[in-house]
Amino acid sequence: MLKILIVEDERMIAEDIKLTLVHFNYKVIGIISKGEDALKKLEKLAPDLILMDIMLNGKLNGIETGAIITNKYDIPIIFLTAYADDKTIDQATSASPYGFILKPFDSKEIHAVIEMAMVKHKAKKVLEESRAKFESMFQGNPEPSVYIDNDYKIVDINPRFTEYFLYTKEEVKDKYIDDLIVPEESQMEAKDLNVKTLQSYVYYDTLRKRKDGVLVPVSISAAPIMIKGKAAGSFVIYKDISKQKKAETEREKVIADLKQALEKVKTLSGLVPICSHCKKIRDDSGYWQKVEEYISQYSDVDFSHSICPECLQKHYPKQYEKMKEKGTLPK
């Protein structure tokens, strides 16, 4: 049940309002005649809504009291007034009321204004919570983030943007994003990217420039901010990919080194003409070479010379016999 506080210095009017509120199943938690008294009892009473007369007797009128309540509490206020002139309405508007009820009032009008005020207050709270969540996500994002309007001017940046690009919020606000962090050679690319960002999600790896002129590799994630089906700017995140780029460079160097090493490795393939007697090999130029010379020329193989048992017996029989007796013949 909605708890309503009535602040009205005319008792008969206040009681009449109370009867109307009770009729519509609202709970009246008090009737107070002075603004300063309402301020003293407000926290204890904790109303959901306040009906307040603009012209109150006492130190504070209804507008002054309402302004104090609006600044300190989240309680919707509806002003009661017998004066509907522009000056009065303008003054009352400074207290951010949720509605006005003119005296003499109609019971149905009171009910309608109260219900509209609560709908408006609920919508305001939802909007504030949504804005607070967005602000928390934006400011707390561990990646450099920026909010850009439809003209590609910077509306806001998060603390990580300042740390990464070295610009303060005061330095970048209302400045064109391209003028600050886009290298000269990437201007056309950035303009195309800006247009796409207002239309759909964008993911792009590129270089951006810090305040000190250093180019840094970033992965850009951007999305349009849509309000009622229309783009109202864009939200852009710059992810630092320096480590990934360094790893890619090192990997490319390793691959290049491997390719270079493989190019140096010579392989033998196909038919190789070899003499059936002396075992020399004929190269592509028609010259005959010793086997070891040919293989050394066309591969990275080096030779060390030894002698097989058959050649040892044939060419060095005495040595063969001695080694045979000692059991030291090569296998």
N, C-alpha and C positions, 0 to 999 in steps of 0.2 A: 504494500500500500504506500502510495506517494505521501511523504511527510512535507507539509507546507507551513511556513511561518508567515504570519500576516503582520506587516509593519504599517499601521494606520492610526492616526491620532484622533479620528472621529469614531467613537466607540460604536455608534449605531451602524455606521457603514461597515465597520470591521465585523460586527456580529452578523450582519446580513451576508457578507462575503463568506463567513464561516458556514452558515447554513447551506449556502450554495455548494461549497466545497464538499461538505459532508454528504449532500445529496448525490454527488458524483463519485462517492466512495473514496475521497481523499481524506487524509488524516491531518487535522489542524493541530500543530504541536505548540502553538502559542500565538497570542496577540500582544504586540508591543507598540507603544505610542511614540517612542523616540528613537532616533537613529543610533545615538551613543549607547542606549540600553541594549539595542539589538546586537551591536558589536560585542558587548560584554558577554551576552548569553549565547552567542552564535555557536561556539565550539561545543558547549554542553548540549544544546538543542539539536545540532547536526541536521538541519533541514535538507530536503532534496531540492526544494524550490522556495523562493521568497516572492511574495506579493507585497510591493512597497509603494506607498504613496509618495509622490514627488514632493509635495508641500507638507513637511513635518514641522511640528513645533520642537524647539530644543536647539542645541548648538549646531547640529548637522541636519541639513535637509535630506530628502530622499536621494537626490543625485549624488551628493557628497558621500553619503553612507554607501550607496551602491558602488561607487568608484573604489572605495576602500575594500569592500567585500570582493569585488571582481579581481583586484590586484592580489589579494591574500588567499582567497578561497576559490574552489571550482564549484560554485553554486549558481545556477541560473536565476536571474532576477527578472520579474515582470513589473513594470511601473504602472501604478494607478494614477490617473490624473484627470482633472476637470478642465485642463488647459491643453489645447491641441495646436497652439500657434507654433510657427516654425522655430522661433527662438527657443521655446521650451523643449521642443523635440530635439533640436540641435544640441542643447546642453545635456539632455538626458542620454543622447547617443554616446557621449564621451564615456559613460559608465558601461558601455557594451551590454545593454539589456537584451533579453530574448523576446521581448514583445511589449506592447502597450495595451492597456485597457482603459477606455474612456468612461468617465462618470457622466451621467448615471449608466450603469452597466447592465448588460443582459446576461442571464445565467448561462445560456448556451455559448455566448461569446467568451465568457471566462473559461468554460470547459475547453473550447476550441483552441484558445490562445495557450492554455497550459499544456495541452497535448502537443501542439506544434512546438512549444518551447522545449519540451522533453525530447522530442524527435531531433530537434536541432542540436540540443546538448549532447545527445548520444552520438550523433553524426560527428560532432566536433571532437568528442573523445576518441572515436575510432580513427579520425583523421590525424589527431595528435599522436596516438599510439603508432599508427602507420608511419608517420613522419619520424617519430623517435626511433623506430626500428631501422628505417632507412638511414637515418643519421648515424646510428650506432654501427651499422654494417659498413657505411661509407667511411666514417672516421677510423673505425677499427680494422679496416682491410689491410692485411700485411703487404699488399702490393700497391704501388703508386696508382692513385685513382683521381679522376677529374670529372666534373660535371660541366658540360658545355651546352650553351643555348643553341637555338636554330641558326644563329649567325656565326657559329663556331667560336664564340667568345667564352672565356672561362667564367663560370659562375662560382665554382668552389673547387678546392683541392683538399686531399686528406694529408695528415702529417707525413705519411710515407712518401708522398710526392715531393714534399719539401726536402726530405732526407736524400732522395734519389737524384732529383733534378736540380736541387740547391736553390730553388725559388721559394720565397715566402708567399703567403696568401695575398698580402698587400701588393706584392710586385706583379702578380699575375691576374688579379681580378679585373674582369672586363677587357682583358687583352686577348688577341687572337692566338689560339693555341699553336697555329702553324708558324707564327712569327717568333715564338719562344723556343720550341724544342724540335722543329723540323729542319734538317740540314738543307742547304740551298739546292743541292742536286736531287732532293726528294720532294720538292714543292709540288710538282704535278701529281706525283703518286699520292701525296697527302690530301690534295684537293679531291681526287677521285675517291679516296677512302672516306673523307668527310661526308660526301654525298651518299655513299653506300650505308654509312652508319646511321643516317636518319631514316633509312628505309628498312633495314634488317640487321640481323646479327652479323658481325664481322670478326674474323680471326686472321691475323696477318703478322708475319715476322719481318722486321725491318730494323733500321738504325734510327735513333733519335739523339738529339743534342742536349747536353746538360748546360747549365749556366756558364760553366768554365770552358765551354767549347768542346769538351771531350765527347766523342761519339760512343754511344752504348747500344748494344744489340738488345732489342726488346721484342716480346710477343704481345701484340695488341689484341685485346678482346673488347669489343664495343657493341653497344645495343642502344636502340632508340628508347627514349622515355615517352610513353604514349599516354595521352590524356584525352578521353572521349574520342578515341580513334585517330587522334592527330598527334604527330611528333611534337614534343615540347622540349627538344634538346636530346642529348645523348650522354650515356655513362660509359666512360672509357677506363680500362685497366691496362697498365703497362707492366708486364711480367719480365723481370730481369733474366735473360737467358745467356749471360756471359759465360757461365760454367759449361752450359751445353755447347755453345759455339767453340769454346776452347777445346772441349773433348772431341768435337767434330773435326777441328783443325788437326789435332794430334792424331786422330784416327786416319784422316786423309793422308797425313805425312807417312804414317806407318804403311798404308796401302801403296803409296808412291814408292817408298823405299823397297817394299817387297817386289813391286813390278820391275823396278830398276835392277834388283838382284836377280830376278828371274830372266831378265833380258841378257844378263851377263852369262847365264848358264847355257852352255852349248850342248846340244844333244845330237846323238847319231841316230839316224833313222833311214829306212829304205834299204835297197840293195847296195852292198859295198864290194867292189871287185877286188879279189885277193888272189895272189899267185899261189897255185896249188903246190909249188915246190919250195920257193924261198919265203913265202907268206908275206910278201910285200903287198901294199894296198895302193890301188890307183885312185888318185884324187880327181876332183872335177876338172882339173886342167890337163889331165892325162899323164901326170908325173907319178912315178912309183916311189912310195915311201915305206920305211919300216913301219911295222904295225904300231909301235909305241909312239913314233913321231906323229903318225896320222891321228891317233886317238888323243894325244896331248893337244894337237892343234884344234880339234873340233870338240873338245870337252875340257872340263876342269880337273881331269885325272892326271896325277903324277905317277911315275913308275920308279920302283926300286928293283934292281936286277938280282936274280938268284939262278939256280940251275936245278933242273928236274933229275930224278934218279936215272932215267934212260940216257939223258945226255951226259950225265956224269960217268956212267959205265962205258959209254961209247968214246968219249973224248979224254977221260981221265981214269983209265981202268985201275991203275995202282991206288989212287986215292979212293976209288970206289970200294976196292977190296978191304982197305984199312977201315973204312967207315962201316963196312958191312960187318967186319969182325967185332968192332966196338959197339955195333947196334945204333949208330948215329946217322944212318942214311935218312935223308929227307923223305917225307911221305908224299 
